[in-house]
Amino acid sequence: MGFNILSMHVKDRQTPENGKANLTFGQVDTPIVDLLRLMRDQKYSFPATIELEYDIPEDSDAVKSG
């Protein structure tokens, strides 16, 4: 029995063992770069949504890092 992946939704988050916090991208445990490279290399055609779910510093915005 096969299945079709319609989309992938990820966010950069710590594992429960590391505190379960949502931090800026690249500082926690989700291998987002590896996931996106896998999608590219395997030529997957479904979309990936990467959720920004951390507190943005007052002197920053959702696009630039604080």
Backbone torsions as a table, in degrees:
resi	resn	phi	psi	omega
1	MET	NA	124.0	180.0
2	GLY	-96.0	172.7	177.0
3	PHE	-146.5	158.4	177.5
4	ASN	-116.7	131.7	174.5
5	ILE	-87.7	123.4	-178.7
6	LEU	-89.5	-33.9	177.5
7	SER	-166.9	165.8	177.3
8	MET	-127.7	130.3	179.5
9	HIS	-119.4	119.3	-179.2
10	VAL	-133.3	158.9	171.3
11	LYS	-143.7	153.3	-178.7
12	ASP	-82.5	113.5	-172.1
13	ARG	-144.8	150.4	174.5
14	GLN	-78.7	151.3	172.7
15	THR	-71.2	161.1	178.0
16	PRO	-55.0	-34.7	179.9
17	GLU	-66.5	-23.5	-178.2
18	ASN	-105.4	9.1	173.6
19	GLY	115.1	-10.8	177.3
20	LYS	60.2	23.4	-178.4
21	ALA	-83.9	153.9	169.0
22	ASN	-98.9	115.9	-178.1
23	LEU	-121.2	179.3	178.5
24	THR	-63.3	153.3	-176.1
25	PHE	-56.3	136.8	178.4
26	GLY	89.8	-6.6	-178.8
27	GLN	-100.8	-2.1	-176.1
28	VAL	-127.4	-157.4	-164.0
29	ASP	-97.0	-9.5	-178.6
30	THR	-76.6	124.7	-178.6
31	PRO	-82.5	65.9	-174.1
32	ILE	-61.0	-45.4	-179.0
33	VAL	-61.3	-43.2	178.8
34	ASP	-63.1	-39.6	178.4
35	LEU	-63.4	-44.7	-179.9
36	LEU	-67.8	-37.0	176.2
37	ARG	-65.2	-40.3	177.2
38	LEU	-60.2	-45.2	178.4
39	MET	-59.7	-44.3	179.4
40	ARG	-64.4	-50.1	-174.4
41	ASP	-66.4	-34.5	179.6
42	GLN	-88.6	-0.8	179.7
43	LYS	57.4	38.5	175.0
44	TYR	-66.1	141.3	-176.1
45	SER	-107.3	0.4	178.9
46	PHE	-80.4	152.1	-179.0
47	PRO	-78.0	154.2	173.9
48	ALA	-118.3	130.3	175.9
49	THR	-109.0	122.5	178.3
50	ILE	-107.3	117.4	-174.0
51	GLU	-90.2	130.7	173.9
52	LEU	-92.2	112.2	-176.2
53	GLU	-137.5	53.0	174.6
54	TYR	-132.4	162.0	179.2
55	ASP	-70.6	120.8	-179.8
56	ILE	-83.1	127.0	-180.0
57	PRO	-56.8	149.1	-177.5
58	GLU	-58.7	-32.9	-177.9
59	ASP	-91.1	18.6	-177.1
60	SER	-131.9	-172.3	172.6
61	ASP	-146.6	-177.4	-175.2
62	ALA	-69.7	-12.6	-177.3
63	VAL	-99.5	-45.9	-179.8
64	LYS	-92.9	153.6	179.1
65	SER	-83.5	153.9	-178.8
66	GLY	-87.5	NA	NA
